[in-house]
């Protein structure tokens, strides 16, 4: 094999591992033909190992060297927010940058015109690593969810991983998937249905958070829908008996959901808003519309909740003599966090990238933080600790969950020192700061190192895959 040859000796999980790299230098590089590097990685506090220091330095320096260019791209996206399925400037900007770096790029892929896929390889290999980029913004609030930082972090991962692949001639394929419309559009749901991520070994991405960083989080499964009631108009005073009141129907459904809330699990929630219910009080409304959102701990629980919600709307329509149509959006599955990948992320952040255990917290410590007052207010009111203590469940949803059911993956969180949660003006402002940019690069470095380990270390990848298969078995979702 040209380039980097390696063997990997793995003992039982939790023991120290030995990794031997032999870097075969290009014949033009004098004076040695072969430089051998032998090292033994000691387990970290989470029982993981890692890459050799010179590889970590190579990745970090490559990303630092690109920081100014990545900051320019970051601000270009942040200053020009585009909402779901309209991310034309961002898609062109990012796809164009990858083309300028010599990557193979396709746009308009997997069913969405503003999606792109960029691929890079030095020499063929068995495994491939995918980094997801997001770049859609919120209506009116702009990049108040920090998707400009997700894109930047992914660019950083791509820079660092590709630099190491070129320098060390590492086999395998590097993929960046440009994923539009995370904000209610279900972009990854659409892309998955068109075959995205099927040839990836792992899928990695990041997300900014206000005041905490962790790799061990999951999000809830979510399903949004619209309800449209159709009735019959009539004069509300002179002949109301001739009408069928669509406003009454949607109010009845709204109230029915409110009553259902006392019977659902603590891990479930229902949000409702009435969008239209008539124009004038002296006219029986013949049309009413509302938008609704269901959340649950996982997809199975969400389906059970959905089966309880539908009869409420059917009953409201029947009681008022109206008809109802339900239009379901994309299903956002819960994120299945791969613990092998999450442990490695924590290892690199603490041991190599400048964070302390107090900066990147396991769920048990994060639980204590959630219970505190003061600076933890943001985390406390938006998180719930599950009894398993393995992960922290956020009361939010992400279509990255759909990816995590296709291949092993993690969506890690990094702090940008914002004063409020995403989807607020203060978070939008924080997402454009130099500090947030620096932290996005740090998160990108960690994912780059994980990606390299997946490509280099068959034993580690087998551990990742085994964890994922067990997670899928627990959920009854093991692929054929």
N, C-alpha and C positions, 0 to 999 in steps of 0.2 A: 504493500500500500504506500503510495506517495504521501509524504507529509507526516502526519502524526499517527504513530502506532502506539497502542496501549494494551495493557492487559489489566484485568480487574479481579482482585481476589476479595470475595465477600464472605465473612463468617456470619454467624447468626445475627439477626437484627438487634441492634443495640450495642454490639461489640465494635471495637475499632476495625477499620478496613485498610487494606493496603492497595495503593494505586501506583502503578509504574508506567510512566510516560517515556517513550523514546522518540525524540524529535529528530527526524531525518532531515538534515538541512539540504537545501539546494546545492548541487555540485559547484555552483559559482561562488558560494560563500566559503571563504577560507577561514582557518586552516583545517578544521575538523569536518569529517563527513557525518559524524553522528554525535549528538550531545544527549546524554541520558540524564534524566532527572528522576531520582527515586525519593519518595516521601511517604510518610504515613500520617494520615489525618486523624487527629484525636476527636472523639465524639464531643459535640457541643452540649450545652445544657439541655437540648431537646433530643439528644441521641443521634445527631446527624453528622455527616462529614462534609467536605467541600473540595473545591478546586485548589490547585497550588497557587501560591501567592503571586507568582509571575504572570499567571493567566488573569487573575483578578486585577492586577495592576494594568495589564494590557487593555482590558475592557474599560476600566475606570478612566484611564488616560484618553482613550479614543472618544469616550462620551464627553469628557471635559473639554477636549479640543473642539468638539462640535457644538458646544453650549451656545455660543453667540448665534450661530446659524439656526439652531433649534429654538432659541428665544425669538428670533425674527418670525419663524413659522408659527410659534405659539401666539404671539401678539397679533399676527395677521388673522388667525382664526378667532381670537378673543374679540378683536375690534370689528369683526364682520360676522356677527352671529346669523346663522341660517337655521330655520326650523326643519322639522322632520320631512324627509324626502325632497327638500329644496337645497341641500348642501352642495350646490354646484361649485361654488368658489373653493370651498374647503377640499372637496374631492379632487378638483383640478390641481390645487396647490400641492396636496400630498402626493397624488399620483405622479405629478410632474417632478417632484423632488426625488422620488424613488427612481424614476427613469433617468434623471441626471446622475444618479449614483451607479447606474449600470444594472439595475434590477430589471427583471421581466415583469411588465405591468399590464394588467387588463382592467378596463373600467366597464361600468354597466353590467356587473356580474351578479349571478345568483338572484336574478329577479328584481334588482333595484338599480335604477339608472345612476344613482349617486354612490353606489358601492364600488370598491376596487379591490384587486388582489395583486400583491407584489411578491415576487419569488426571487430567491438568491441561493446559489449553490456554487461551491468551488469544485467539489468532486462528489459523485453519487454516494448515497448512504442509505441505510435502512430506515432511519428515523427523520422526522420533520418536526419543527417547532413553529407554532403560530402565535403571533402577538396581535391582539385585537386593538384597533384604533376606533375611537368614537369622536365625532365632531359636530353633532347636531346641538342646537341651542333650544332654549325655552322661549315661548311667545312672550314678548314684552320684557322679560327679565334677562335675555341674552344668555351668556354662559354662566348662569347661576348654579349649574350642576358641575361645572369644571371640566366639561368634555374637551376643552382646549388642552387641559393638562393630561388627560388620558392620551390624546394624540401625541403630545410631546413626550410623555413617558414611553410610549410605544416606539416612537422615532429613536429615542435614546437606546432602547433595547436592541433595535435593529442595527444601529451604529456599532454598539459594543459587540454584539454577537457576530456580525459580519466581519468586523475587524479581526477578531480572533480566528474565525474560519479561514480568512485569507492568510493571515500570518502563520498559522499552524497547519494549514491545509486540512481542516477538519471535514470529514465527510458528512453528508446530510443536506437537508433542505430547510431554508429559513423562509417563513411565510408571514407577511403582514396582511391582515384582512381589514379593509376599511368598511366599517359597519355603521350605516346611517340609522336615523330614526329610532334611537333607544327610547326617547321621551314619548311614550304612548304609541309609537308607530309599530313596535315589534319588528324592527329591522332584522335582528338575528333570527327570529322565528321564520321570517320569510326566506332568508338566506339558507337556513338549515333545511327548509322544505325543498330548496333547489340544489341540495347536495353539498353545501359548504361544510368544511371541517372534517369531512369523511377520511381524508388522507393525511390528517395531522396526528402526531403522536401525543402532543399536549397543547393546550390553549391557555395563554397567560395574558392578563391585563391588570390594570390598576384602577383606583378611583380615589379622588381627593375626599377628605373628611375634615371637619372643623378642628377638633382638638384631640384626636386619638389616632394611633396607627396600629394595625394588626393584620396578620395574615389569616387569622382563624375566625372568619365571619361567614355567615350565610345570609341570604335575603329570602324574603317570603315569596311564595307563588302568588301570582296576581292575574286577575281576569277582569277586564273592563268590558262594558257593553252599553248600548243605547237602547232605550225603550221608546217606541212610538205608538201612541194610542190614537185610534181613529174612531170618532163618534159621529154625531149628527147635530148640525147647528139648528138653533131655534131661538125665538124671542124669549129671553129669560123671564120676563114678567107676563107677557100676554099669553104665551103658549109653551111653557117649559116642558110640558108632557110630550111635546112633539120632538124633543131633542134627546140625545144621548151624550152626557157630559164627559168629555175627555179629560177635563181638568179634575173632576171628581175621581176619575179612574187613576190618574197618576198620583194624586194625593193619597188615595187609598193604598196604592202600591208603596209609596214613600213611607206611610205610617206602618204598613205591614212589615217592611224591612226594619223599622225602628223597634217594633215588638219582637221581631226575630232575634235582635241583638242580645236579649237577655238569655236566650237559649243556646247561643253558639259558644264555642270554646274560647278561652282567653287568648289563644294564639290566632284567632280569626277576627276579621273586621270587615265592616261594610261602610262604604262612603257613597253618598247620594247627593245629586243636585238636580233641581228641576230647571230645564232650559227654556221651556215654552209651555204655557197653559192657558192661552186665550189672550184676546186683545182688549176687550171691553166687558164690563160687568153685566150689561144688559143683553149679551149674546151668549147662549150656551156654546162653549168651545167645542169645535168638532175635531180639534187636534191638540195633542200635548206630547211633549218629548222630555226625556231626562237622560242624564249620564250617570253611570253607576260603576263602582269598583269593588271587587271582592278580593280579599287576601286571606291566605291560610299558610300554615307551617310548611306544607308540601302540596304537590299536585293532586295527590289522592284526596287529601282533606279538602282541597279547593273544589274538586269535582263533587264531593258530598255536599258542600255548602251550596254549590250551584244548583244541585238537585232540589234543595229546599227553597231556593229563591224563585225559581221559575214558576211554581204553582201560585206564588203570591201575585205575580203579574197576570197569570191566567185568571185567577179569581177576581182580581180588580176589574179586569175587562168584562168578565161574565156578570159581575154584580151591577155594572153600569150600562150594560147593553152595548159596549164598545168592542172593538177588536184591538189586538196588540201585536206588534212585531218586535222581536228582540234581535239586535245585531251585535254579535260577539266579536271583539277585537282579538288580537293575537294573545295566546296564552303565554305568560311569562312564568317559566318554571323556576322553582327555588334553586339557588346556587348550591351545588354539591361540592363542598370544599375538599380537595384532595389533601389529606393530612401529610403525606410524604412531601409534596410540593410546598405546603405551608410551613412545615418544619424547616425546610431548606431556606426558604425566604427569610424566616426569622434568624436563622444561623448567619446568613450573609449580612443582614442588616446590623446585627449586634457585633459580630466578630470582624467584619471587614469594611463596613460602610458608615461607621461613625455613630450609630444609635446605641443607646443603652437599654437594658431590660425595662427601665422605667419609661422609655420612649415607645417601645413596641411591645405591647402587653399580651400575655396569654389570657384566655377567657376568665380564669379565676381572679387574676389581678384586675382585669377590666371590669369584672363584676363589682369589686370593691370601689373602683373609680366611679362606676355608675351610681353607687349608693351615697357618694359624697355630695356635699353642697358646693357652691361657688363655681369654680372653673369647670366642673364636670356636669353642669346643668344641661348643656347641649346633649351630651351622651346619655345622661340619666333619663331624660324624657323621651328618648328616641330608640332605646334598646331594651331588649329583654333577654335575660340569660336563661338558656335551656338547662334542664336538670342534668343532662349528660356532661356539661362543663367542657365539651370538646370544642364547641364553637359558640360565638355570640350571634344571635339572630337579630338583625336589624328590622325595624318596622317599615322597610322599603322594599322595592322590587327592582329587578334588573333582568333584561333578556339575556344576559350572560348565562343565566341558569340553563337556558336551552342548549348552549354550547357544552355545559358541564355534564349533560346527559349524552352527548355524542362522544366526547373524549375527556380524559382527565384534565382538570384545570383548577386555577385559583383566580380570584379577583381580589387582590390585596388592597388595603386602605392605607393612605398616608395623610398625615396632618399638614394643614396649611395655615394653622393658627387663625382660623376664621372665628367670628363671634356668634355665628348662628349656623343652622344646618343648611344643606343645599336647598335650592329653590327659594332663596331669599336674596334681597339686594346686597346685603353685606357679604354673602358668600360669593356673589358675582364679582364684587370688587376685589376680594381676597384672591380669587382665581387668576387675576391679572398681575399679581405682584411678583417681584423678583424672588422673594422667599418661596412662593408656591412653585415657581419654575425650578428652583434649585432642588426642592423636595421631589418634584416629578422626575428629575434626572436620577436622584438617588434610588427611587423606586424602580426606575427603568434599568439601573445597573443591577439590582438584585434579580430582576426577571431575566436579564441577559445572562447572568451567571447560572441561573437555573436552566435556562435553555441550552447552554453549552454542556452542562452536566448530562442533560437528557441525551444530547447527541453523542457524548463521549463515553458515558458510563452505562453499559447495558444492565449491570446489576441494579443501579439506581432506578433506571426506567422500569425494570421488572417490578420493583417495589411500588413505584407509582401506579403501574397498571394493575397490580394485585389489589392495592387499596381501592382503586376505582371499581374493579369487578365486584369486590365485596360490597361496596356502596350500592351498586346497581342491583345486586342480589337482594339486599335488604329492602329495596324499593320495588322489587319484581319487575325490573326494567332492563335486565341483561340483554344486550343486543344478540341477535342470532349470528 
